[in-house]
Amino acid sequence: RPGHCHDHRTDLSITAADHFSGHAADYAKARPGYPPALFAWLAQHCPTRDLAWDCGTGNGQAAQALVEHFQRVHATDLSAEQVAQAKPHPRIDYRAAPAEASGLTDRSCDLVAVAQALHWFCNERFYAEVRRVLKPDGLFAAWTYTLLRGEPELNAIVGDFYTNVVGPWWPVERRWVDLGYRDMPFPFADIAAPSFEIRLEWTLADLLAYLRTWSATQRCINETGENPCLALGERLREIWPDPEYRKTIAWPIALRCGRLE
């Protein structure tokens, strides 16, 4: 239903870790980072830069970038296994905690950022926590990168894998990513944001390692006992015969930003 999170379990925040804890180390190695220009833009729209909360930090990718712009970063994730993969930093406080219980004091945050995670917990309990910890002039920002793009033949093969091979194993919340976070519950005054994208030069091995970290791929492996990336690799090798050759892979970023109303 547009405007509502389809919460198919009693408490989504408690079960969100199921998708990533089991392969946290692989996730940390294979997931693409975000463009520095994104974080510079976010910082420019924060009147002060004392504290940023990176909610759903995973292995700390966004936290590492935010600390370049903010005095301190509070980084939380439900998965202790994911947080354990994060690179330590003296000004980043990593904690395993649910999205609705940051442990922060009232009106302490200049920025609350959610990178590639809001679709797991876009519920009123989380938004109440954001309203509690955000400064009156603070910024809330959530972004997701959508399906990767490369050359047309690559797009066709990866698109088929995404929809038809591992499609049945995508969690229902994935639809918010496909929608680019449009129509998602967002109780803030929207701020127009520029377009950003991730661009990387990857080998075939890099791409296959990333596709294996998809939550749908992991569920498929766990429930069938077979790795669908093996057959996918055979298909991709037909258009990518040189394993050392690097192709440009891009992910469009969908960014929602707002302030307290």
TORVORO-696979 format. One record per residue (C-alpha): x, y, z; chain; residue number from 1. Coordinates in steps of 0.5 Angstrom, whole numbers, padded with zeros to 4 digits. Example, Ala and Ser with C-alpha at 12.3 -4.5 7.8 and 13.67 -1.06 7.14 Angstrom:
REM TORVORO-696979
<atom px="0025" py="-0009" pz="0016" chain="A" n="1"/>
<atom px="0027" py="-0002" pz="0014" chain="A" n="2"/>
This chain:
REM TORVORO-696979
<atom px="0000" py="0000" pz="0000" chain="A" n="1"/>
<atom px="0003" py="0007" pz="-0002" chain="A" n="2"/>
<atom px="0004" py="0011" pz="0004" chain="A" n="3"/>
<atom px="0005" py="0005" pz="0009" chain="A" n="4"/>
<atom px="0010" py="0000" pz="0010" chain="A" n="5"/>
<atom px="0008" py="-0007" pz="0009" chain="A" n="6"/>
<atom px="0010" py="-0010" pz="0016" chain="A" n="7"/>
<atom px="0009" py="-0017" pz="0015" chain="A" n="8"/>
<atom px="0012" py="-0019" pz="0022" chain="A" n="9"/>
<atom px="0010" py="-0017" pz="0029" chain="A" n="10"/>
<atom px="0016" py="-0012" pz="0030" chain="A" n="11"/>
<atom px="0021" py="-0011" pz="0023" chain="A" n="12"/>
<atom px="0026" py="-0008" pz="0027" chain="A" n="13"/>
<atom px="0028" py="-0014" pz="0031" chain="A" n="14"/>
<atom px="0028" py="-0019" pz="0025" chain="A" n="15"/>
<atom px="0032" py="-0014" pz="0020" chain="A" n="16"/>
<atom px="0039" py="-0017" pz="0022" chain="A" n="17"/>
<atom px="0037" py="-0024" pz="0019" chain="A" n="18"/>
<atom px="0038" py="-0021" pz="0012" chain="A" n="19"/>
<atom px="0046" py="-0019" pz="0013" chain="A" n="20"/>
<atom px="0049" py="-0022" pz="0020" chain="A" n="21"/>
<atom px="0050" py="-0029" pz="0017" chain="A" n="22"/>
<atom px="0055" py="-0026" pz="0011" chain="A" n="23"/>
<atom px="0057" py="-0019" pz="0015" chain="A" n="24"/>
<atom px="0065" py="-0020" pz="0013" chain="A" n="25"/>
<atom px="0063" py="-0021" pz="0005" chain="A" n="26"/>
<atom px="0058" py="-0016" pz="0006" chain="A" n="27"/>
<atom px="0064" py="-0011" pz="0008" chain="A" n="28"/>
<atom px="0069" py="-0013" pz="0003" chain="A" n="29"/>
<atom px="0064" py="-0013" pz="-0003" chain="A" n="30"/>
<atom px="0059" py="-0007" pz="-0002" chain="A" n="31"/>
<atom px="0060" py="-0001" pz="-0006" chain="A" n="32"/>
<atom px="0062" py="0006" pz="-0002" chain="A" n="33"/>
<atom px="0058" py="0013" pz="-0003" chain="A" n="34"/>
<atom px="0060" py="0019" pz="-0007" chain="A" n="35"/>
<atom px="0064" py="0024" pz="-0003" chain="A" n="36"/>
<atom px="0060" py="0029" pz="-0006" chain="A" n="37"/>
<atom px="0054" py="0027" pz="-0003" chain="A" n="38"/>
<atom px="0056" py="0028" pz="0004" chain="A" n="39"/>
<atom px="0059" py="0034" pz="0003" chain="A" n="40"/>
<atom px="0052" py="0037" pz="0000" chain="A" n="41"/>
<atom px="0049" py="0034" pz="0007" chain="A" n="42"/>
<atom px="0054" py="0037" pz="0011" chain="A" n="43"/>
<atom px="0053" py="0044" pz="0007" chain="A" n="44"/>
<atom px="0045" py="0044" pz="0009" chain="A" n="45"/>
<atom px="0047" py="0043" pz="0017" chain="A" n="46"/>
<atom px="0047" py="0049" pz="0021" chain="A" n="47"/>
<atom px="0052" py="0046" pz="0026" chain="A" n="48"/>
<atom px="0056" py="0040" pz="0025" chain="A" n="49"/>
<atom px="0057" py="0037" pz="0032" chain="A" n="50"/>
<atom px="0054" py="0030" pz="0032" chain="A" n="51"/>
<atom px="0051" py="0026" pz="0026" chain="A" n="52"/>
<atom px="0047" py="0019" pz="0028" chain="A" n="53"/>
<atom px="0048" py="0014" pz="0022" chain="A" n="54"/>
<atom px="0043" py="0009" pz="0023" chain="A" n="55"/>
<atom px="0043" py="0002" pz="0020" chain="A" n="56"/>
<atom px="0051" py="0003" pz="0019" chain="A" n="57"/>
<atom px="0052" py="-0004" pz="0017" chain="A" n="58"/>
<atom px="0060" py="-0004" pz="0017" chain="A" n="59"/>
<atom px="0060" py="0003" pz="0018" chain="A" n="60"/>
<atom px="0061" py="0006" pz="0010" chain="A" n="61"/>
<atom px="0057" py="0012" pz="0011" chain="A" n="62"/>
<atom px="0060" py="0013" pz="0018" chain="A" n="63"/>
<atom px="0067" py="0014" pz="0016" chain="A" n="64"/>
<atom px="0065" py="0019" pz="0011" chain="A" n="65"/>
<atom px="0061" py="0023" pz="0015" chain="A" n="66"/>
<atom px="0066" py="0024" pz="0020" chain="A" n="67"/>
<atom px="0070" py="0028" pz="0015" chain="A" n="68"/>
<atom px="0065" py="0033" pz="0016" chain="A" n="69"/>
<atom px="0062" py="0032" pz="0023" chain="A" n="70"/>
<atom px="0066" py="0033" pz="0030" chain="A" n="71"/>
<atom px="0063" py="0026" pz="0032" chain="A" n="72"/>
<atom px="0059" py="0020" pz="0029" chain="A" n="73"/>
<atom px="0054" py="0016" pz="0033" chain="A" n="74"/>
<atom px="0053" py="0009" pz="0029" chain="A" n="75"/>
<atom px="0048" py="0004" pz="0030" chain="A" n="76"/>
<atom px="0046" py="-0002" pz="0027" chain="A" n="77"/>
<atom px="0042" py="-0008" pz="0030" chain="A" n="78"/>
<atom px="0047" py="-0013" pz="0027" chain="A" n="79"/>
<atom px="0053" py="-0014" pz="0032" chain="A" n="80"/>
<atom px="0056" py="-0018" pz="0027" chain="A" n="81"/>
<atom px="0056" py="-0012" pz="0022" chain="A" n="82"/>
<atom px="0058" py="-0007" pz="0027" chain="A" n="83"/>
<atom px="0064" py="-0012" pz="0028" chain="A" n="84"/>
<atom px="0066" py="-0011" pz="0021" chain="A" n="85"/>
<atom px="0067" py="-0003" pz="0022" chain="A" n="86"/>
<atom px="0074" py="0000" pz="0022" chain="A" n="87"/>
<atom px="0075" py="0004" pz="0028" chain="A" n="88"/>
<atom px="0075" py="0011" pz="0029" chain="A" n="89"/>
<atom px="0077" py="0016" pz="0035" chain="A" n="90"/>
<atom px="0071" py="0020" pz="0033" chain="A" n="91"/>
<atom px="0066" py="0015" pz="0031" chain="A" n="92"/>
<atom px="0062" py="0011" pz="0037" chain="A" n="93"/>
<atom px="0059" py="0004" pz="0034" chain="A" n="94"/>
<atom px="0054" py="0001" pz="0038" chain="A" n="95"/>
<atom px="0049" py="-0005" pz="0036" chain="A" n="96"/>
<atom px="0042" py="-0002" pz="0038" chain="A" n="97"/>
<atom px="0035" py="-0002" pz="0034" chain="A" n="98"/>
<atom px="0033" py="0004" pz="0030" chain="A" n="99"/>
<atom px="0028" py="0006" pz="0035" chain="A" n="100"/>
<atom px="0033" py="0006" pz="0041" chain="A" n="101"/>
<atom px="0039" py="0010" pz="0039" chain="A" n="102"/>
<atom px="0041" py="0012" pz="0046" chain="A" n="103"/>
<atom px="0042" py="0019" pz="0044" chain="A" n="104"/>
<atom px="0040" py="0025" pz="0048" chain="A" n="105"/>
<atom px="0034" py="0030" pz="0046" chain="A" n="106"/>
<atom px="0036" py="0035" pz="0041" chain="A" n="107"/>
<atom px="0043" py="0033" pz="0040" chain="A" n="108"/>
<atom px="0044" py="0031" pz="0033" chain="A" n="109"/>
<atom px="0045" py="0036" pz="0027" chain="A" n="110"/>
<atom px="0044" py="0030" pz="0022" chain="A" n="111"/>
<atom px="0040" py="0023" pz="0022" chain="A" n="112"/>
<atom px="0043" py="0019" pz="0016" chain="A" n="113"/>
<atom px="0040" py="0013" pz="0014" chain="A" n="114"/>
<atom px="0044" py="0009" pz="0008" chain="A" n="115"/>
<atom px="0041" py="0004" pz="0004" chain="A" n="116"/>
<atom px="0037" py="0002" pz="0011" chain="A" n="117"/>
<atom px="0031" py="0006" pz="0012" chain="A" n="118"/>
<atom px="0026" py="0001" pz="0008" chain="A" n="119"/>
<atom px="0028" py="-0004" pz="0014" chain="A" n="120"/>
<atom px="0025" py="0000" pz="0019" chain="A" n="121"/>
<atom px="0021" py="0006" pz="0016" chain="A" n="122"/>
<atom px="0016" py="0006" pz="0022" chain="A" n="123"/>
<atom px="0013" py="0011" pz="0027" chain="A" n="124"/>
<atom px="0017" py="0008" pz="0033" chain="A" n="125"/>
<atom px="0023" py="0010" pz="0029" chain="A" n="126"/>
<atom px="0021" py="0017" pz="0026" chain="A" n="127"/>
<atom px="0019" py="0018" pz="0034" chain="A" n="128"/>
<atom px="0026" py="0017" pz="0036" chain="A" n="129"/>
<atom px="0029" py="0022" pz="0030" chain="A" n="130"/>
<atom px="0024" py="0027" pz="0032" chain="A" n="131"/>
<atom px="0027" py="0026" pz="0039" chain="A" n="132"/>
<atom px="0034" py="0027" pz="0038" chain="A" n="133"/>
<atom px="0034" py="0032" pz="0032" chain="A" n="134"/>
<atom px="0036" py="0039" pz="0033" chain="A" n="135"/>
<atom px="0030" py="0044" pz="0031" chain="A" n="136"/>
<atom px="0034" py="0046" pz="0025" chain="A" n="137"/>
<atom px="0037" py="0039" pz="0024" chain="A" n="138"/>
<atom px="0037" py="0035" pz="0018" chain="A" n="139"/>
<atom px="0034" py="0028" pz="0016" chain="A" n="140"/>
<atom px="0037" py="0024" pz="0010" chain="A" n="141"/>
<atom px="0036" py="0017" pz="0008" chain="A" n="142"/>
<atom px="0038" py="0014" pz="0001" chain="A" n="143"/>
<atom px="0038" py="0008" pz="-0003" chain="A" n="144"/>
<atom px="0042" py="0006" pz="-0009" chain="A" n="145"/>
<atom px="0037" py="0002" pz="-0014" chain="A" n="146"/>
<atom px="0039" py="-0003" pz="-0019" chain="A" n="147"/>
<atom px="0046" py="-0003" pz="-0022" chain="A" n="148"/>
<atom px="0047" py="0000" pz="-0029" chain="A" n="149"/>
<atom px="0053" py="-0002" pz="-0034" chain="A" n="150"/>
<atom px="0053" py="-0004" pz="-0042" chain="A" n="151"/>
<atom px="0046" py="-0006" pz="-0045" chain="A" n="152"/>
<atom px="0048" py="-0014" pz="-0045" chain="A" n="153"/>
<atom px="0050" py="-0013" pz="-0038" chain="A" n="154"/>
<atom px="0044" py="-0010" pz="-0035" chain="A" n="155"/>
<atom px="0039" py="-0015" pz="-0039" chain="A" n="156"/>
<atom px="0043" py="-0021" pz="-0035" chain="A" n="157"/>
<atom px="0043" py="-0018" pz="-0028" chain="A" n="158"/>
<atom px="0036" py="-0015" pz="-0029" chain="A" n="159"/>
<atom px="0034" py="-0023" pz="-0031" chain="A" n="160"/>
<atom px="0038" py="-0025" pz="-0025" chain="A" n="161"/>
<atom px="0035" py="-0020" pz="-0020" chain="A" n="162"/>
<atom px="0027" py="-0021" pz="-0022" chain="A" n="163"/>
<atom px="0027" py="-0028" pz="-0025" chain="A" n="164"/>
<atom px="0032" py="-0032" pz="-0021" chain="A" n="165"/>
<atom px="0033" py="-0029" pz="-0014" chain="A" n="166"/>
<atom px="0026" py="-0025" pz="-0015" chain="A" n="167"/>
<atom px="0022" py="-0030" pz="-0010" chain="A" n="168"/>
<atom px="0027" py="-0029" pz="-0005" chain="A" n="169"/>
<atom px="0027" py="-0021" pz="-0004" chain="A" n="170"/>
<atom px="0024" py="-0019" pz="0003" chain="A" n="171"/>
<atom px="0018" py="-0015" pz="0001" chain="A" n="172"/>
<atom px="0021" py="-0009" pz="0004" chain="A" n="173"/>
<atom px="0025" py="-0009" pz="-0002" chain="A" n="174"/>
<atom px="0020" py="-0006" pz="-0006" chain="A" n="175"/>
<atom px="0021" py="0001" pz="-0003" chain="A" n="176"/>
<atom px="0028" py="0001" pz="-0006" chain="A" n="177"/>
<atom px="0025" py="-0001" pz="-0013" chain="A" n="178"/>
<atom px="0021" py="0005" pz="-0012" chain="A" n="179"/>
<atom px="0027" py="0010" pz="-0010" chain="A" n="180"/>
<atom px="0023" py="0011" pz="-0004" chain="A" n="181"/>
<atom px="0018" py="0015" pz="-0007" chain="A" n="182"/>
<atom px="0011" py="0014" pz="-0003" chain="A" n="183"/>
<atom px="0015" py="0012" pz="0003" chain="A" n="184"/>
<atom px="0012" py="0014" pz="0010" chain="A" n="185"/>
<atom px="0016" py="0021" pz="0011" chain="A" n="186"/>
<atom px="0014" py="0025" pz="0016" chain="A" n="187"/>
<atom px="0019" py="0031" pz="0015" chain="A" n="188"/>
<atom px="0019" py="0038" pz="0010" chain="A" n="189"/>
<atom px="0022" py="0035" pz="0004" chain="A" n="190"/>
<atom px="0028" py="0039" pz="0001" chain="A" n="191"/>
<atom px="0030" py="0038" pz="-0006" chain="A" n="192"/>
<atom px="0036" py="0034" pz="-0007" chain="A" n="193"/>
<atom px="0041" py="0034" pz="-0013" chain="A" n="194"/>
<atom px="0042" py="0027" pz="-0017" chain="A" n="195"/>
<atom px="0048" py="0023" pz="-0014" chain="A" n="196"/>
<atom px="0051" py="0016" pz="-0017" chain="A" n="197"/>
<atom px="0056" py="0011" pz="-0015" chain="A" n="198"/>
<atom px="0061" py="0009" pz="-0021" chain="A" n="199"/>
<atom px="0066" py="0004" pz="-0020" chain="A" n="200"/>
<atom px="0071" py="0000" pz="-0025" chain="A" n="201"/>
<atom px="0070" py="-0007" pz="-0023" chain="A" n="202"/>
<atom px="0072" py="-0014" pz="-0025" chain="A" n="203"/>
<atom px="0067" py="-0020" pz="-0026" chain="A" n="204"/>
<atom px="0070" py="-0023" pz="-0020" chain="A" n="205"/>
<atom px="0068" py="-0016" pz="-0016" chain="A" n="206"/>
<atom px="0061" py="-0016" pz="-0019" chain="A" n="207"/>
<atom px="0059" py="-0023" pz="-0017" chain="A" n="208"/>
<atom px="0062" py="-0022" pz="-0010" chain="A" n="209"/>
<atom px="0057" py="-0016" pz="-0010" chain="A" n="210"/>
<atom px="0051" py="-0020" pz="-0012" chain="A" n="211"/>
<atom px="0052" py="-0026" pz="-0008" chain="A" n="212"/>
<atom px="0051" py="-0021" pz="-0002" chain="A" n="213"/>
<atom px="0044" py="-0019" pz="-0004" chain="A" n="214"/>
<atom px="0039" py="-0021" pz="0001" chain="A" n="215"/>
<atom px="0035" py="-0025" pz="-0004" chain="A" n="216"/>
<atom px="0041" py="-0029" pz="-0006" chain="A" n="217"/>
<atom px="0043" py="-0031" pz="0001" chain="A" n="218"/>
<atom px="0036" py="-0033" pz="0002" chain="A" n="219"/>
<atom px="0036" py="-0037" pz="-0004" chain="A" n="220"/>
<atom px="0043" py="-0040" pz="-0002" chain="A" n="221"/>
<atom px="0040" py="-0042" pz="0005" chain="A" n="222"/>
<atom px="0033" py="-0045" pz="0003" chain="A" n="223"/>
<atom px="0036" py="-0049" pz="-0004" chain="A" n="224"/>
<atom px="0043" py="-0050" pz="-0002" chain="A" n="225"/>
<atom px="0045" py="-0048" pz="-0009" chain="A" n="226"/>
<atom px="0049" py="-0042" pz="-0011" chain="A" n="227"/>
<atom px="0045" py="-0038" pz="-0016" chain="A" n="228"/>
<atom px="0051" py="-0034" pz="-0018" chain="A" n="229"/>
<atom px="0055" py="-0040" pz="-0021" chain="A" n="230"/>
<atom px="0050" py="-0040" pz="-0027" chain="A" n="231"/>
<atom px="0050" py="-0033" pz="-0027" chain="A" n="232"/>
<atom px="0058" py="-0033" pz="-0027" chain="A" n="233"/>
<atom px="0057" py="-0037" pz="-0033" chain="A" n="234"/>
<atom px="0052" py="-0033" pz="-0037" chain="A" n="235"/>
<atom px="0057" py="-0026" pz="-0035" chain="A" n="236"/>
<atom px="0063" py="-0030" pz="-0038" chain="A" n="237"/>
<atom px="0060" py="-0030" pz="-0045" chain="A" n="238"/>
<atom px="0060" py="-0022" pz="-0045" chain="A" n="239"/>
<atom px="0066" py="-0021" pz="-0040" chain="A" n="240"/>
<atom px="0071" py="-0026" pz="-0043" chain="A" n="241"/>
<atom px="0077" py="-0023" pz="-0040" chain="A" n="242"/>
<atom px="0077" py="-0024" pz="-0032" chain="A" n="243"/>
<atom px="0082" py="-0018" pz="-0031" chain="A" n="244"/>
<atom px="0078" py="-0013" pz="-0035" chain="A" n="245"/>
<atom px="0074" py="-0008" pz="-0031" chain="A" n="246"/>
<atom px="0068" py="-0005" pz="-0033" chain="A" n="247"/>
<atom px="0064" py="0001" pz="-0031" chain="A" n="248"/>
<atom px="0058" py="0000" pz="-0026" chain="A" n="249"/>
<atom px="0054" py="0005" pz="-0024" chain="A" n="250"/>
<atom px="0048" py="0005" pz="-0018" chain="A" n="251"/>
<atom px="0043" py="0011" pz="-0019" chain="A" n="252"/>
<atom px="0042" py="0014" pz="-0012" chain="A" n="253"/>
<atom px="0035" py="0016" pz="-0009" chain="A" n="254"/>
<atom px="0036" py="0021" pz="-0004" chain="A" n="255"/>
<atom px="0030" py="0024" pz="0001" chain="A" n="256"/>
<atom px="0032" py="0030" pz="0005" chain="A" n="257"/>
<atom px="0027" py="0034" pz="0010" chain="A" n="258"/>
<atom px="0027" py="0038" pz="0017" chain="A" n="259"/>
<atom px="0022" py="0037" pz="0022" chain="A" n="260"/>
<atom px="0015" py="0040" pz="0021" chain="A" n="261"/>
